[in-house]
Amino acid sequence: MTATGRQCGDCTLCCKVMAIEELAKPANTWCPHCKPGRGCRTYPGRPVECRSFSCVWLANELIEEHWKPSRSKLVLTTSEDGLEVRCDPGFPDAWRKEPFRSELREWAISGETLDMTVVVIAGQRMTLVTPEREFDLGIVGPDERIVRELENGKLVNVTVAKASDLER
């Protein structure tokens, strides 16, 4: 049980959408140790990545019940830059349905003042959600970074660049 009192229960979506380096498990495939809808068969000995993973729905009681991943088909995670919304590959457009789409826009509005982003990950594709629009970034590789162009504090354009090009 988490500090919020919430429990995973029948939810195992993180075991599908998250990559687990220690197990060489790519994102969007079931973990070989997971029994979908039931949990991890090796829970006491699960990898460190799994132990340290924090689903935002579990950790934050302000996130409403409809965001529970097994219901919404969306796993909310955080990154250095903001919020990541990982879609169940069987439901890549779940984030576009209401109330999710409107709430993601609201979070993007809040995030704009704090320089935080809302990124949706559906399969290998990424979409940056802003208060005014959605930027389809395509496939963003592990060696690439999202570059935001701001004008008077507003996001006007987004591109993807190789990390090595940004370090020069």
ZALUM-383859 format. One record per residue: x, y, z of N, C-alpha, C, O in turn. Coordinates in pm, whole numbers, padded with zeros to 5 digits, always signed. Layout:
ZALUM-383859
XYZXYZXYZXYZ ...
END
This chain:
ZALUM-383859
+00085-00118+00000+00000+00000+00000+00089+00124+00000+00195+00125+00063 +00047+00228-00070+00124+00351-00079+00080+00451+00027-00014+00426+00103 +00150+00564+00032+00115+00669+00127-00026+00720+00103-00090+00772+00195 -00076+00707-00020-00211+00753-00052-00316+00652-00008-00436+00682-00008 -00272+00532+00028-00366+00425+00062-00411+00347-00060-00486+00251-00047 -00365+00387-00175-00402+00316-00298-00315+00194-00318-00201+00187-00270 -00370+00099-00388-00298-00024-00420-00315-00054-00568-00410-00010-00632 -00221-00128-00622-00228-00168-00763-00352-00253-00788-00420-00237-00890 -00382-00345-00696-00496-00434-00716-00480-00513-00844-00380-00581-00864 -00579-00504-00933-00576-00578-01059-00494-00509-01167-00483-00560-01279 -00436-00394-01137-00362-00317-01237-00219-00367-01251-00146-00377-01152 -00181-00399-01372-00044-00443-01403+00008-00370-01527+00106-00415-01587 -00055-00260-01565-00020-00194-01690+00125-00146-01695+00186-00145-01801 +00181-00107-01581+00322-00065-01581+00412-00180-01625+00517-00158-01685 +00371-00304-01594+00449-00422-01633+00448-00443-01785+00526-00522-01837 +00362-00372-01852+00354-00380-01998+00420-00259-02065+00501-00276-02156 +00388-00139-02020+00432-00020-02092+00575+00024-02060+00638+00091-02142 +00626-00011-01945+00760+00034-01906+00868-00063-01955+00848-00184-01954 +00980-00008-01996+01097-00090-02029+01165-00126-01897+01165-00048-01803 +01223-00245-01892+01296-00288-01772+01433-00335-01819+01450-00447-01866 +01530-00246-01805+01665-00271-01856+01725-00400-01800+01783-00479-01874 +01712-00420-01671+01771-00538-01606+01721-00669-01666+01793-00769-01668 +01597-00669-01715+01539-00789-01775+01546-00786-01927+01497-00877-01994 +01607-00681-01983+01611-00660-02128+01470-00663-02186+01448-00711-02298 +01374-00612-02109+01235-00608-02152+01207-00472-02215+01217-00369-02149 +01171-00472-02343+01139-00345-02407+01003-00292-02360+00921-00367-02307 +00982-00164-02380+00852-00105-02349+00746-00168-02439+00775-00213-02550 +00624-00170-02390+00506-00215-02465+00501-00365-02492+00437-00410-02587 +00568-00441-02408+00555-00587-02408+00539-00631-02263+00592-00567-02172 +00466-00737-02243+00447-00784-02105+00578-00835-02047+00656-00902-02115 +00600-00803-01923+00714-00858-01849+00692-01008-01836+00580-01052-01809 +00796-01088-01854+00778-01233-01843+00737-01279-01703+00689-01391-01686 +00757-01194-01603+00720-01230-01466+00580-01185-01426+00533-01215-01316 +00513-01114-01517+00381-01060-01486+00269-01156-01526+00272-01218-01632 +00173-01166-01437+00047-01232-01470-00053-01118-01487-00103-01064-01389 -00083-01081-01613-00171-00966-01634-00298-00974-01549-00367-01076-01545 -00326-00861-01482-00444-00853-01396-00424-00914-01258-00513-00904-01173 -00308-00976-01235-00284-01041-01105-00159-00991-01034-00157-00982-00912 -00054-00959-01110+00067-00908-01047+00192-00984-01085+00192-01066-01177 +00298-00953-01012+00431-01007-01040+00450-01141-00968+00425-01153-00849 +00495-01239-01044+00521-01371-00985+00650-01373-00904+00670-01463-00823 +00737-01274-00926+00864-01268-00852+00874-01139-00771+00983-01084-00755 +00763-01091-00721+00755-00961-00655+00866-00938-00550+00930-00834-00554 +00890-01031-00457+00995-01005-00357+01134-00989-00420+01219-00919-00363 +01159-01051-00534+01290-01042-00597+01290-00959-00724+01380-00974-00808 +01191-00872-00740+01180-00793-00863+01299-00699-00879+01364-00664-00781 +01328-00659-01003+01443-00571-01029+01432-00436-00958+01322-00393-00922 +01545-00372-00940+01552-00241-00874+01465-00140-00949+01397-00059-00886 +01466-00144-01082+01382-00051-01160+01236-00062-01119+01166+00038-01107 +01191-00183-01098+01052-00206-01058+01028-00159-00915+00924-00101-00884 +01124-00183-00827+01112-00142-00688+01104+00010-00675+01032+00063-00590 +01181+00080-00759+01187+00226-00748+01082+00297-00834+01067+00419-00825 +01010+00223-00917+00909+00283-01003+00795+00340-00920+00750+00280-00822 +00749+00458-00960+00639+00521-00889+00534+00568-00989+00554+00665-01061 +00424+00499-00992+00309+00536-01073+00247+00661-01009+00218+00660-00889 +00227+00765-01087+00174+00890-01031+00035+00868-00970+00002+00929-00868 -00045+00783-01032-00179+00757-00976-00168+00697-00835-00246+00733-00747 -00073+00608-00815-00055+00548-00681-00001+00650-00581-00042+00651-00465 +00091+00734-00626+00163+00821-00536+00093+00953-00502+00121+01014-00399 +00002+00996-00590-00057+01128-00572-00209+01118-00557-00279+01089-00653 -00257+01142-00437-00401+01129-00412-00484+01234-00483-00607+01222-00489 -00419+01339-00538-00493+01441-00614-00532+01392-00753-00619+01450-00818 -00468+01286-00798-00502+01227-00929-00627+01142-00907-00628+01048-00827 -00732+01175-00980-00862+01112-00958-00865+00964-00999-00780+00916-01074 -00965+00895-00948-00980+00751-00969-00984+00709-01116-00935+00602-01152 -01042+00793-01202-01052+00754-01343-00916+00742-01411-00907+00688-01521 -00810+00791-01346-00674+00779-01400-00608+00647-01363-00496+00620-01409 -00673+00563-01283-00611+00435-01250-00576+00366-01382-00663+00350-01468 -00450+00326-01400-00406+00274-01530-00492+00161-01587-00514+00156-01708 -00540+00070-01504-00620-00040-01557-00753+00010-01614-00814-00057-01698 -00799+00127-01570-00922+00187-01623-00894+00279-01741-00959+00270-01845 -00796+00367-01724-00768+00471-01824-00688+00419-01943-00692+00477-02051 -00614+00309-01921-00520+00255-02022-00400+00348-02039-00335+00349-02143 -00372+00426-01934-00264+00524-01933-00186+00513-01802-00245+00505-01694 -00054+00513-01812+00032+00513-01694+00098+00650-01688+00168+00690-01781 +00077+00721-01577+00140+00852-01557+00271+00833-01483+00277+00767-01379 +00377+00892-01540+00508+00889-01475+00566+01031-01481+00518+01115-01556 +00668+01055-01402+00733+01185-01405+00871+01171-01467+00930+01063-01469 +00921+01282-01518+01057+01290-01571+01118+01420-01521+01051+01496-01451 +01241+01446-01555+01306+01572-01516+01229+01692-01568+01225+01797-01505 +01166+01673-01685+01100+01785-01754+00953+01798-01723+00894+01902-01753 +00891+01696-01662+00749+01707-01636+00678+01574-01626+00725+01482-01558 +00565+01566-01694+00478+01448-01686+00484+01369-01815+00481+01427-01924 +00494+01238-01803+00488+01148-01918+00363+01063-01905+00334+01010-01797 +00290+01050-02014+00167+00971-02019+00195+00856-02114+00207+00875-02235 +00205+00736-02060+00238+00617-02141+00111+00540-02170+00041+00496-02078 +00083+00524-02298-00041+00459-02342-00023+00308-02355+00081+00260-02401 -00124+00234-02315-00131+00092-02343-00127+00079-02495-00206+00143-02563 -00035-00002-02551-00026-00012-02697-00155-00059-02764-00175-00034-02883 -00240-00125-02691-00370-00166-02746-00471-00052-02750-00577-00065-02811 -00437+00061-02684-00525+00177-02677-00444+00306-02697-00441+00391-02608 -00377+00320-02812-00287+00434-02831-00354+00570-02829-00287+00671-02810 -00484+00575-02848-00556+00703-02847-00636+00726-02719-00718+00817-02714 -00613+00645-02617-00687+00660-02492-00673+00801-02435-00769+00853-02378 -00559+00862-02450-00535+00996-02397-00619+01103-02468-00639+01211-02413 -00666+01074-02586-00746+01170-02662-00892+01171-02618-00968+01261-02657 -00932+01073-02539-01071+01065-02492-01089+01155-02370-00994+01185-02297 -01212+01196-02349-01242+01277-02231-01269+01185-02112-01323+01077-02130 -01232+01225-01995-01184+01358-01954-01033+01375-01966-00980+01480-01931 -00965+01273-02015-00818+01275-02016-00760+01390-02097-00672+01462-02049 -00809+01408-02220-00753+01512-02307-00764+01650-02241-00667+01726-02241 -00880+01682-02187-00899+01813-02122-00809+01829-02001-00753+01936-01978 -00795+01723-01923-00711+01731-01803-00563+01743-01840-00488+01812-01772 -00522+01677-01947-00383+01692-01993-00357+01836-02036-00250+01891-02009 -00452+01897-02102-00439+02038-02142-00428+02127-02018-00346+02219-02014 -00510+02100-01917-00503+02179-01793-00366+02164-01729-00309+02262-01681 -00313+02042-01727-00180+02019-01670-00074+02090-01753+00024+02140-01698 -00092+02095-01885+00002+02166-01971-00001+02316-01941+00103+02381-01941 -00119+02370-01914-00131+02512-01878-00056+02538-01748+00022+02633-01738 -00078+02454-01648-00008+02468-01519+00142+02451-01537+00220+02524-01477 +00180+02357-01619+00322+02328-01641+00395+02439-01713+00516+02457-01694 +00324+02513-01797+00387+02619-01875+00454+02722-01785+00564+02768-01815 +00389+02759-01676+00446+02858-01585+00565+02803-01507+00649+02879-01459 +00572+02671-01494+00682+02608-01419+00787+02547-01511+00880+02481-01464 +00774+02570-01644+00864+02514-01744+00865+02360-01738+00969+02296-01749 +00746+02304-01721+00728+02160-01718+00646+02119-01840+00558+02193-01884 +00675+02001-01893+00606+01955-02013+00512+01839-01985+00524+01771-01882 +00419+01817-02077+00332+01700-02077+00358+01628-02208+00330+01681-02316 +00413+01507-02198+00447+01429-02317+00369+01299-02314+00367+01228-02213 +00303+01268-02426+00230+01143-02440+00317+01048-02521+00370+01085-02625 +00330+00925-02472+00408+00822-02540+00313+00710-02579+00258+00641-02493 +00294+00694-02710+00206+00589-02763+00289+00503-02856+00323+00545-02967 +00322+00384-02810+00414+00301-02887+00550+00368-02885+00604+00396-02778 +00605+00393-03002+00734+00463-03009+00717+00611-03039+00815+00686-03044 +00594+00654-03060+00567+00793-03096+00546+00880-02972+00490+00836-02871 +00591+01003-02983+00573+01099-02875+00497+01220-02925+00514+01264-03039 +00413+01273-02838+00338+01395-02866+00353+01488-02747+00328+01450-02633 +00395+01610-02774+00405+01711-02670+00273+01787-02667+00231+01844-02768 +00208+01788-02551+00079+01855-02535+00104+01993-02474+00171+02006-02372 +00051+02095-02540+00062+02232-02490-00079+02287-02470-00176+02225-02513 -00090+02402-02407-00224+02459-02389-00297+02486-02521-00420+02475-02527 -00222+02519-02626-00285+02555-02753-00291+02443-02855-00382+02441-02938 -00196+02349-02849-00192+02246-02953-00112+02124-02910-00059+02118-02799 -00105+02029-03001-00027+01908-02980+00081+01901-03088+00052+01921-03206 +00203+01873-03047+00314+01860-03140+00347+01712-03155+00395+01649-03060 +00323+01655-03272+00358+01515-03300+00508+01511-03327+00555+01562-03428 +00583+01451-03236+00729+01448-03246+00779+01324-03318+00899+01313-03345 +00689+01232-03351+00732+01108-03416+00805+01019-03317+00775+01020-03198 +00898+00944-03367+00978+00855-03283+01099+00931-03232+01180+00981-03310 +01111+00939-03100+01223+01007-03037+01313+00900-02976+01273+00830-02883 +01433+00889-03029+01526+00786-02983+01590+00821-02850+01584+00936-02806 +01653+00723-02786+01716+00747-02656+01832+00846-02664+01870+00906-02563 +01888+00864-02783+01998+00959-02801+01951+01094-02854+02031+01176-02899 +01819+01117-02847+01763+01242-02896+01694+01318-02782+01656+01260-02681 +01681+01447-02801+01619+01533-02701+01513+01621-02768+01524+01656-02885 +01412+01656-02692+01307+01746-02737+01355+01889-02709+01393+01922-02597 +01354+01971-02813+01398+02109-02801+01277+02200-02819+01213+02199-02924 +01247+02277-02717+01132+02367-02721+01179+02509-02752+01278+02556-02695 +01108+02576-02841+01138+02716-02873+01030+02802-02810+00911+02788-02839 +01073+02892-02722+00980+02980-02652+00990+03122-02705+01097+03168-02745 +00876+03190-02705+00870+03330-02743+00778+03399-02643+00659+03369-02636 +00833+03492-02568+00756+03561-02462+00692+03461-02366+00577+03479-02324 +00765+03357-02332+00716+03258-02237+00619+03156-02294+00572+03068-02222 +00589+03167-02422+00495+03074-02487+00572+02983-02582+00666+03026-02649 +00532+02859-02586+00592+02762-02676+00544+02788-02818+00423+02789-02843 +00637+02809-02910+00599+02837-03048+00639+02725-03145+00582+02711-03252 +00738+02646-03105+00781+02537-03193+00856+02432-03111+00914+02462-03007 +00853+02310-03162+00923+02199-03098+00995+02121-03206+00938+02093-03312 +01120+02085-03179+01195+01999-03270+01262+01889-03188+01263+01893-03065 +01316+01793-03259+01389+01685-03194+01532+01690-03249+01553+01701-03370 +01630+01683-03159+01770+01692-03200+01852+01584-03132+01816+01536-03024 +01962+01545-03195+02055+01449-03134+02117+01514-03011+02157+01631-03015 +02125+01440-02902+02181+01492-02778+02324+01542-02800+02363+01644-02745 +02400+01469-02880+02539+01508-02906+02549+01644-02977+02645+01717-02956 +02450+01677-03061+02449+01807-03129+02423+01920-03031+02470+02032-03052 +02348+01893-02925+02313+01996-02827+02428+02025-02732+02434+02132-02673 +02520+01930-02718+02631+01944-02624+02745+02026-02683+02837+02062-02610 +02742+02055-02810+02850+02129-02876+02848+02274-02843+02933+02350-02890 
END
